[in-house]
Amino acid sequence: MQKNDPIGQAIWDFHNNNQPEDIIVASDLVEDDVLPIDLLFRAYKDFQPLEKTAMKYCKGSILDIGAAAGPHTKYLLENGFTVSTVEKSPKAHQYLLSKFPDCKHYHTSILNFKEDKYDTILLLMNGIGIAETFSNVIPFLNHIATLLKPGGSIICDSTDVQNVFEDEEGGLWVDLNANYYGEFKFNMKYKDSESGWFNWVYVDLKNLEKFANEAGLQLSLLDEDENSFLVQLKKQ
């Protein structure tokens, strides 16, 4: 078992009926959470509302970033789209190669990815978090924008997590001036495999629009679901 690939190992175990377990997600700020393994293999009928909206805005050649077990890739392929994936998990990449042989699959971090250009780039499941920190969102968007064809767009979602830090009286139990409140550290654990602590950022809509404009991108709000939202980013 690869010791630092919990997502990939969970996908591989589920695929091979090797006693799969759920993934434990530890955080530096909130209680541990559980990521059910079957969520990674969900069908379109089980997509969240924002995911279903995102599928409606896909067009042309599509790059699915952080594809995991490929639920979005699977749906898009079934609807006639050309899809490529980028996945840094070795085992998840191996699964995608075996499951979707007609796609192009790239095993690398999107931060290092420079292959080809696309009509639609998908950054779902709070995908903007791959930027890691608040200060890195603009450079991250600048890089992703270089992968767009003329007229192409980035479809991404994020969540305003300020409510996580509100007490029953509506006050805040963290100092929001210390660092941006959407910056977290996570550690994923699966059986004997552990990711190690990594940075992840949730960006509120106002700041995301500001960052998008600074990266030369026009933001359009496509859908909202409680504190989460889906946007389309196009080159200005």
Secondary structure, 3 states (H helix, E strand, C coil): CCCCCHHHHHHHHHHCCCCCCCEEEEECCCCCEEECHHHHHCCHHHCCHHHHHHHHCCCCEEEEECCCCCHHHHHHHHCCCEEEEECCCHHHHHHHHHHCCCCEEECCCHHHCCCCCEEEEEECCCHHHHHCCHHHHHHHHHHHHCCEEEEEEEEEEEECCHHHHECCCCCECCCCCCCCCCEEEEEEEECCEECCCEEEECCCHHHHHHHHHHCCEEEEEEEEECCEEEEEEEEC
